[in-house]
Amino acid sequence: MTLIKSISGIRGTIGGKTSDNLTPIDAVKFAAAYGAFLKERNPSKNKLTVVLGRDARISGKMISSLVANTLVGLGINVVDLGLSTTPTVEVAVPLEKADGGIILTASHNPKQWNALKLLNEKGEFLNAIAGERILELAENESFEFAEVDNLGTYSKDSSYLEKHIQEVLNLKLVDADAIRKANFKVVVDAVNSTGGIFIPALLKELNVETIELYCTPNGHFPHNPEPLKEHLGDISELVVKEKADVGIVVDPDVDRLALICEDGSMFGEEYTLVACADYVLGRLGGGNTVSNLSSSRALRDITNQHGGTYTASAVGEVNVVAKMKETNTVIGGEGNGGIIYPASHYGRDSLVGVALFLSHLAHKKISCKQLRDSYPSYFMSKNKIELTPEINVDKILDIMASTYRNEEVNTIDGVKIDFENEWIHLRKSNTEPIIRIYTEATSQKAADDLAVRFINEIKEIIK
């Protein structure tokens, strides 16, 4: 069993001993630290408000009750959206003029996990400095609870399903009329979480015929909830059987979007962002894009085709968002199917992704598979090297950067080396002595071979 404290929040497995797992005591402690942080940040404000939402995990209701009442005990007002999505809470925070937000979700982790993900007053994830301060407050238990006359209030708000969908439909580049005229038929796999509520509701507004697979929000995930090819055999078969135009897959908190073509093949998580960016850049006549260093080169290629500028950020949503703001990006995200569209908000949003993708498909008037085949074809390989604790990982990365200094080298997050037709990204893990190795090339063999080559080079350095 595990408890992981990081600058982005706290996550862990339910049950077990305090400080080793996400127990009720740990949930209360971390919620209190977040509340204390908000009060510290807003010293002159009499009453603070926090928006709360959760995915459909079995432990969600318990953790939500603990977190909500802890905040109330600190004198903070809580607006509880109940069963919701990460992007919905992100949208709700500024609309409610709240001071922050908490999403109770462990994203793509299995059902025994849960987590507190923390937002600022803009509905965006906290930066590293804020995260470190919350960890410090939790460690020192530096919080003071309110007296009885100053307790916060608790209220429920079930209106944000409709509000979020309307916000998506109001986006200028979401062509609802074109989607309605296309008479699409889709299959949705929401892994029995809140995507089973939100995605079908959006599709209903777009008059899309929807076949629901695993859309009951009971938290009993029918397969590994990470939307990867090896976990999506059921929907691939159903898309073919139902002669659907596309399959839509989301993770438990609905911030990652994967797509299945009409022949049951994967559109590819890396290409969700590529397709949406192609549509947005095409409609706007160009623009800048951002993804993280470990994402596919295909986004850079598409951006260049539209006359825009592509920039890579360090891995992590908060880093992607910071780089997007810095470069005035029109669309960006991560290669795991995370679409960030600033015209909506600065957070990964599968509802926005679905609407943009279907708009693109409706305008193209081609099949999902034909659209996928129209993009540059790249293949990725993901590996790691386990190291003994005494090995200096930073020194290994420095040697690699120096060895390949005549190539295009980026060192903002580990070392990424761009060759003419392929790239490799070497990253140090923050939690264990390993080097993560990501490669991409124009064939799977080339990607695998590049990884093997660098693994051998690193092993020689270690010797």
C-alpha positions as CSV (number, residue, x, y, z in Angstrom):
1,M,0.0,0.0,0.0
2,T,1.2,3.5,-0.8
3,L,1.0,7.2,0.0
4,I,2.7,9.6,-2.3
5,K,3.0,13.3,-1.3
6,S,4.0,15.6,-4.1
7,I,3.7,19.3,-5.1
8,S,0.6,18.4,-7.3
9,G,-1.3,16.8,-4.4
10,I,-1.5,13.7,-2.3
11,R,-2.5,10.2,-3.7
12,G,-2.5,6.8,-2.2
13,T,-4.3,3.5,-1.6
14,I,-7.3,3.3,0.6
15,G,-7.0,1.5,4.0
16,G,-4.0,0.5,6.1
17,K,-1.9,2.6,8.4
18,T,-1.8,6.4,8.7
19,S,1.0,8.1,6.7
20,D,1.6,4.8,4.8
21,N,-1.8,5.0,2.9
22,L,-4.5,7.5,2.1
23,T,-6.4,7.0,5.3
24,P,-9.2,9.3,6.6
25,I,-6.6,10.9,8.9
26,D,-4.3,11.7,6.0
27,A,-7.2,13.1,3.9
28,V,-8.2,15.4,6.8
29,K,-4.6,16.5,7.4
30,F,-3.9,17.3,3.7
31,A,-7.3,19.1,3.3
32,A,-6.5,21.1,6.4
33,A,-3.1,22.1,5.0
34,Y,-4.7,23.2,1.7
35,G,-7.3,25.3,3.6
36,A,-4.6,26.8,5.7
37,F,-2.6,27.7,2.6
38,L,-5.7,29.4,1.1
39,K,-6.2,31.4,4.3
40,E,-2.5,32.3,4.3
41,R,-2.8,33.5,0.7
42,N,-5.9,35.6,1.3
43,P,-5.3,37.1,4.8
44,S,-7.8,40.0,4.4
45,K,-10.7,37.9,3.0
46,N,-13.4,37.2,5.5
47,K,-14.8,34.0,3.9
48,L,-13.1,31.7,1.4
49,T,-14.9,29.3,-1.0
50,V,-13.6,26.0,-2.4
51,V,-15.3,24.0,-5.2
52,L,-15.2,20.3,-4.6
53,G,-15.8,17.5,-7.1
54,R,-15.1,13.7,-7.4
55,D,-14.9,10.9,-9.9
56,A,-17.0,7.7,-9.3
57,R,-14.4,5.8,-7.2
58,I,-15.8,3.6,-4.5
59,S,-13.9,5.6,-1.8
60,G,-15.0,8.9,-3.3
61,K,-18.0,9.6,-1.1
62,M,-16.1,8.9,2.1
63,I,-13.1,11.0,1.1
64,S,-15.3,13.8,-0.1
65,S,-17.2,14.0,3.2
66,L,-13.9,14.1,5.1
67,V,-12.5,16.9,2.9
68,A,-15.6,19.0,2.8
69,N,-16.1,18.9,6.6
70,T,-12.5,19.7,7.2
71,L,-12.8,22.8,5.1
72,V,-16.0,23.8,6.8
73,G,-14.2,23.3,10.1
74,L,-11.6,25.8,9.0
75,G,-14.3,28.3,8.3
76,I,-14.3,27.8,4.5
77,N,-17.4,27.6,2.4
78,V,-17.7,24.5,0.3
79,V,-19.6,24.2,-3.0
80,D,-19.8,20.4,-3.7
81,L,-20.4,19.4,-7.4
82,G,-20.7,15.7,-6.4
83,L,-20.0,13.3,-9.2
84,S,-18.0,15.5,-11.6
85,T,-14.9,15.6,-13.8
86,T,-11.5,17.3,-13.4
87,P,-12.2,19.8,-16.2
88,T,-15.7,20.5,-14.8
89,V,-14.3,21.6,-11.4
90,E,-11.7,23.6,-13.3
91,V,-14.4,25.4,-15.2
92,A,-16.5,25.9,-12.0
93,V,-13.9,27.6,-9.8
94,P,-13.8,30.9,-11.7
95,L,-17.5,30.8,-12.4
96,E,-18.2,30.5,-8.7
97,K,-15.5,33.2,-8.0
98,A,-14.0,30.6,-5.6
99,D,-10.6,30.8,-4.1
100,G,-9.6,27.2,-5.1
101,G,-10.8,23.8,-5.9
102,I,-10.2,20.1,-5.0
103,I,-10.8,17.2,-7.3
104,L,-11.0,13.8,-5.7
105,T,-9.6,11.4,-8.3
106,A,-6.6,9.2,-8.8
107,S,-6.9,9.7,-12.5
108,H,-5.9,6.5,-14.4
109,N,-4.9,4.6,-11.2
110,P,-6.8,1.4,-10.2
111,K,-9.9,1.5,-8.0
112,Q,-8.0,1.1,-4.7
113,W,-6.4,4.5,-5.3
114,N,-7.7,8.0,-4.6
115,A,-6.2,11.5,-4.5
116,L,-6.7,15.1,-3.7
117,K,-5.8,17.3,-6.8
118,L,-5.5,21.0,-5.9
119,L,-6.4,24.1,-7.9
120,N,-5.9,27.8,-7.5
121,E,-8.5,30.6,-7.9
122,K,-8.2,30.4,-11.7
123,G,-9.1,26.7,-11.7
124,E,-5.6,25.7,-12.7
125,F,-3.2,23.3,-10.9
126,L,-1.0,24.8,-8.3
127,N,2.7,25.5,-9.1
128,A,5.6,23.9,-7.4
129,I,6.1,26.7,-4.9
130,A,2.5,26.5,-3.7
131,G,2.7,22.7,-3.6
132,E,5.8,22.8,-1.4
133,R,4.1,25.2,1.0
134,I,1.1,22.9,1.4
135,L,3.4,20.0,2.1
136,E,5.2,22.1,4.7
137,L,1.9,23.1,6.4
138,A,0.8,19.4,6.5
139,E,4.1,18.2,7.9
140,N,4.0,20.8,10.7
141,E,0.2,20.6,11.2
142,S,0.1,24.4,10.9
143,F,-3.6,24.9,10.8
144,E,-6.1,26.5,13.2
145,F,-9.8,25.6,13.1
146,A,-12.7,28.0,13.3
147,E,-14.8,28.6,16.4
148,V,-18.5,27.5,16.2
149,D,-19.8,30.9,15.0
150,N,-17.3,31.1,12.2
151,L,-17.7,27.6,10.6
152,G,-18.0,27.5,6.9
153,T,-21.1,26.6,4.9
154,Y,-21.7,23.5,2.8
155,S,-23.9,23.5,-0.3
156,K,-24.4,21.2,-3.3
157,D,-24.6,22.3,-6.9
158,S,-25.7,19.9,-9.6
159,S,-25.9,22.5,-12.3
160,Y,-22.3,22.1,-13.7
161,L,-23.0,19.2,-16.0
162,E,-25.2,21.5,-18.0
163,K,-23.0,24.6,-17.5
164,H,-19.8,22.7,-18.7
165,I,-21.6,21.3,-21.7
166,Q,-23.0,24.7,-22.7
167,E,-19.5,26.2,-22.2
168,V,-18.2,23.7,-24.7
169,L,-21.0,24.2,-27.2
170,N,-20.5,28.0,-27.1
171,L,-16.8,27.7,-28.2
172,K,-16.5,29.5,-31.5
173,L,-14.7,26.6,-33.3
174,V,-17.1,23.9,-32.0
175,D,-19.4,23.5,-35.1
176,A,-22.4,21.9,-33.5
177,D,-24.5,22.2,-36.7
178,A,-21.9,20.4,-38.8
179,I,-21.7,17.6,-36.2
180,R,-25.5,17.2,-36.1
181,K,-25.7,17.0,-39.9
182,A,-22.9,14.4,-40.0
183,N,-25.2,11.8,-38.2
184,F,-22.3,10.3,-36.4
185,K,-22.6,7.0,-34.5
186,V,-20.2,6.5,-31.6
187,V,-19.4,4.0,-28.8
188,V,-18.3,5.5,-25.5
189,D,-16.2,3.6,-22.9
190,A,-16.1,5.6,-19.6
191,V,-14.7,2.9,-17.4
192,N,-17.7,3.1,-15.1
193,S,-16.8,6.6,-13.9
194,T,-18.1,10.1,-14.4
195,G,-17.4,10.2,-18.1
196,G,-20.4,7.9,-18.4
197,I,-22.5,10.8,-17.3
198,F,-20.8,13.8,-19.0
199,I,-19.7,12.4,-22.4
200,P,-23.1,10.9,-23.4
201,A,-24.8,14.1,-22.2
202,L,-22.6,16.2,-24.5
203,L,-23.2,13.8,-27.4
204,K,-26.9,14.0,-26.9
205,E,-26.8,17.8,-27.3
206,L,-25.0,17.2,-30.6
207,N,-27.6,14.6,-31.8
208,V,-24.9,11.9,-32.0
209,E,-26.2,8.4,-31.8
210,T,-24.4,7.0,-28.7
211,I,-23.8,3.4,-27.6
212,E,-22.7,3.2,-24.0
213,L,-20.1,0.7,-22.8
214,Y,-19.1,0.8,-19.1
215,C,-20.9,4.1,-18.5
216,T,-22.5,3.3,-15.1
217,P,-20.7,5.5,-12.6
218,N,-20.2,3.0,-9.8
219,G,-16.4,3.0,-9.6
220,H,-16.1,-0.7,-10.5
221,F,-13.6,-0.3,-13.3
222,P,-14.1,-3.2,-15.8
223,H,-10.6,-3.0,-17.1
224,N,-7.4,-1.1,-16.3
225,P,-8.6,2.5,-16.4
226,E,-5.6,3.9,-18.3
227,P,-6.8,4.3,-21.9
228,L,-4.1,2.3,-23.6
229,K,-4.5,-0.1,-26.5
230,E,-3.9,-3.2,-24.4
231,H,-6.9,-2.3,-22.2
232,L,-9.4,-1.4,-24.9
233,G,-10.3,-4.7,-26.7
234,D,-14.0,-4.6,-25.7
235,I,-14.7,-1.2,-27.3
236,S,-12.6,-2.0,-30.4
237,E,-14.8,-5.0,-31.0
238,L,-18.0,-3.1,-30.3
239,V,-17.1,-0.2,-32.7
240,V,-16.7,-2.8,-35.5
241,K,-19.8,-4.7,-34.5
242,E,-22.0,-1.6,-34.3
243,K,-20.5,-0.1,-37.5
244,A,-19.8,3.0,-35.5
245,D,-17.9,6.0,-36.9
246,V,-15.6,6.3,-33.9
247,G,-15.0,5.0,-30.4
248,I,-14.5,7.5,-27.5
249,V,-12.6,6.5,-24.4
250,V,-12.0,8.6,-21.3
251,D,-10.2,7.9,-18.1
252,P,-12.0,8.1,-14.7
253,D,-11.7,11.9,-14.3
254,V,-12.2,12.7,-18.0
255,D,-9.1,14.7,-18.7
256,R,-7.6,12.1,-21.1
257,L,-9.2,11.2,-24.5
258,A,-8.4,8.2,-26.6
259,L,-10.1,7.4,-29.9
260,I,-10.9,4.2,-31.8
261,C,-11.3,4.1,-35.6
262,E,-14.2,2.5,-37.4
263,D,-12.1,-0.6,-38.1
264,G,-11.3,-1.1,-34.4
265,S,-7.8,0.2,-34.7
266,M,-6.4,2.8,-32.3
267,F,-6.4,6.4,-33.5
268,G,-3.5,6.7,-31.0
269,E,-3.5,8.8,-27.8
270,E,-0.6,10.9,-29.2
271,Y,-2.7,11.8,-32.2
272,T,-5.8,13.0,-30.3
273,L,-4.0,16.3,-29.7
274,V,-2.5,16.3,-33.3
275,A,-6.0,16.0,-34.8
276,C,-7.6,18.7,-32.6
277,A,-4.6,21.0,-33.3
278,D,-4.9,20.4,-37.0
279,Y,-8.5,21.5,-36.9
280,V,-7.9,24.6,-34.7
281,L,-4.9,25.8,-36.6
282,G,-6.7,25.2,-39.9
283,R,-9.7,27.3,-38.8
284,L,-7.6,30.1,-37.3
285,G,-5.1,30.2,-40.2
286,G,-2.2,29.2,-38.0
287,G,-1.0,29.7,-34.4
288,N,1.4,28.3,-31.8
289,T,1.3,25.0,-30.1
290,V,2.9,23.3,-27.0
291,S,3.2,19.8,-25.8
292,N,5.7,18.2,-23.4
293,L,9.1,16.8,-24.3
294,S,7.8,13.2,-24.3
295,S,5.0,13.8,-26.8
296,S,5.0,13.0,-30.5
297,R,6.9,15.0,-33.1
298,A,3.7,14.8,-35.2
299,L,2.4,17.9,-33.4
300,R,5.4,19.9,-34.4
301,D,5.0,18.7,-38.0
302,I,1.3,19.7,-38.2
303,T,2.1,23.1,-36.5
304,N,4.8,23.8,-39.1
305,Q,2.4,22.9,-41.9
306,H,0.0,25.6,-40.7
307,G,2.8,28.2,-40.4
308,G,2.9,28.2,-36.6
309,T,5.6,27.7,-34.0
310,Y,5.8,24.6,-31.8
311,T,7.4,24.7,-28.4
312,A,8.2,21.8,-26.0
313,S,7.7,22.1,-22.3
314,A,8.9,20.1,-19.3
315,V,6.7,17.1,-18.5
316,G,3.6,17.9,-16.3
317,E,0.4,19.8,-17.0
318,V,1.4,22.8,-14.9
319,N,4.6,23.1,-17.0
320,V,2.7,22.8,-20.3
321,V,0.2,25.5,-19.2
322,A,3.1,27.8,-18.2
323,K,4.7,27.4,-21.6
324,M,1.4,27.9,-23.4
325,K,0.9,31.2,-21.7
326,E,4.4,32.3,-22.4
327,T,4.2,31.5,-26.1
328,N,0.6,32.7,-26.6
329,T,-0.5,29.2,-27.7
330,V,-3.9,28.5,-29.3
331,I,-3.9,24.8,-28.4
332,G,-1.6,22.5,-26.6
333,G,-1.6,19.5,-24.2
334,E,0.1,16.2,-23.6
335,G,0.6,13.2,-25.7
336,N,-1.5,11.1,-23.3
337,G,-4.7,12.4,-24.9
338,G,-4.8,15.6,-22.9
339,I,-6.3,18.6,-24.8
340,I,-5.7,22.0,-23.4
341,Y,-7.7,24.7,-25.3
342,P,-7.2,28.2,-23.8
343,A,-10.4,29.5,-25.5
344,S,-12.1,27.3,-22.9
345,H,-9.7,27.1,-20.0
346,Y,-6.2,26.1,-19.1
347,G,-6.7,22.4,-18.2
348,R,-7.0,19.1,-20.0
349,D,-10.6,18.6,-21.1
350,S,-12.0,15.6,-22.8
351,L,-15.4,17.3,-23.5
352,V,-13.6,20.0,-25.4
353,G,-11.5,17.4,-27.2
354,V,-14.6,15.4,-28.3
355,A,-16.3,18.5,-29.6
356,L,-13.2,19.7,-31.5
357,F,-12.5,16.3,-32.9
358,L,-16.1,15.7,-34.1
359,S,-16.1,19.2,-35.7
360,H,-12.9,18.3,-37.5
361,L,-14.3,14.9,-38.7
362,A,-17.6,16.6,-39.8
363,H,-15.7,19.2,-41.9
364,K,-13.3,16.7,-43.4
365,K,-16.1,14.4,-44.5
366,I,-13.7,11.4,-44.3
367,S,-13.6,8.4,-42.0
368,C,-11.7,8.3,-38.7
369,K,-9.1,5.9,-40.2
370,Q,-8.6,8.1,-43.2
371,L,-8.0,11.1,-41.0
372,R,-5.5,9.1,-38.9
373,D,-3.7,8.0,-42.0
374,S,-3.4,11.6,-43.2
375,Y,-1.0,12.4,-40.4
376,P,2.8,11.8,-40.2
377,S,3.3,8.2,-38.9
378,Y,5.6,7.9,-35.8
379,F,6.1,5.1,-33.4
380,M,7.2,5.3,-29.7
381,S,9.1,3.0,-27.4
382,K,9.0,3.5,-23.6
383,N,11.6,1.9,-21.4
384,K,13.5,2.4,-18.1
385,I,16.8,1.5,-16.5
386,E,16.8,0.6,-12.8
387,L,19.8,1.9,-11.0
388,T,21.4,1.4,-7.6
389,P,20.9,4.4,-5.2
390,E,24.6,5.3,-5.2
391,I,24.7,6.0,-9.0
392,N,24.7,9.7,-9.9
393,V,21.9,10.0,-12.4
394,D,22.5,13.7,-13.0
395,K,26.1,13.0,-14.0
396,I,24.9,10.3,-16.5
397,L,22.5,12.8,-18.1
398,D,25.2,15.5,-18.2
399,I,27.5,13.1,-20.0
400,M,24.8,12.2,-22.6
401,A,24.1,15.9,-23.2
402,S,27.8,16.6,-23.8
403,T,28.3,13.5,-26.0
404,Y,25.5,14.6,-28.3
405,R,26.0,18.4,-28.1
406,N,26.2,18.6,-31.9
407,E,22.6,17.4,-32.2
408,E,19.5,19.4,-31.1
409,V,19.7,19.0,-27.3
410,N,17.1,20.2,-24.7
411,T,17.9,20.0,-21.0
412,I,14.8,21.6,-19.4
413,D,13.6,18.2,-18.1
414,G,16.2,15.6,-18.3
415,V,17.9,15.3,-21.7
416,K,16.1,15.2,-25.0
417,I,18.1,14.6,-28.1
418,D,16.5,15.3,-31.5
419,F,18.0,13.6,-34.5
420,E,16.8,14.1,-38.1
421,N,14.3,11.3,-38.1
422,E,14.0,10.3,-34.5
423,W,14.4,11.5,-30.9
424,I,15.2,10.2,-27.4
425,H,14.2,11.6,-24.0
426,L,16.0,10.6,-20.9
427,R,14.4,11.6,-17.6
428,K,15.3,11.0,-13.9
429,S,12.4,9.7,-11.8
430,N,11.6,11.9,-8.8
431,T,10.6,8.9,-6.6
432,E,13.0,6.0,-7.4
433,P,16.5,5.5,-8.8
434,I,15.6,4.9,-12.5
435,I,16.1,6.6,-15.8
436,R,13.0,6.7,-18.0
437,I,13.7,6.4,-21.7
438,Y,11.3,7.5,-24.4
439,T,12.1,7.2,-28.1
440,E,10.2,8.0,-31.3
441,A,11.0,7.1,-34.9
442,T,9.4,6.5,-38.2
443,S,9.1,2.7,-37.5
444,Q,8.6,0.7,-34.3
445,K,11.9,-1.2,-35.0
446,A,13.8,2.1,-35.3
447,A,12.3,3.4,-32.0
448,D,13.1,0.1,-30.2
449,D,16.6,0.1,-31.7
450,L,17.3,3.7,-30.6
451,A,16.2,2.8,-27.0
452,V,18.5,-0.3,-26.9
453,R,21.4,1.7,-28.2
454,F,21.1,4.3,-25.5
455,I,20.5,1.8,-22.8
456,N,23.8,0.1,-23.7
457,E,25.6,3.5,-23.8
458,I,24.3,4.3,-20.3
459,K,25.3,0.9,-19.0
460,E,28.8,1.6,-20.3
461,I,28.9,4.9,-18.5
462,I,27.9,3.2,-15.3
463,K,30.7,0.7,-15.7
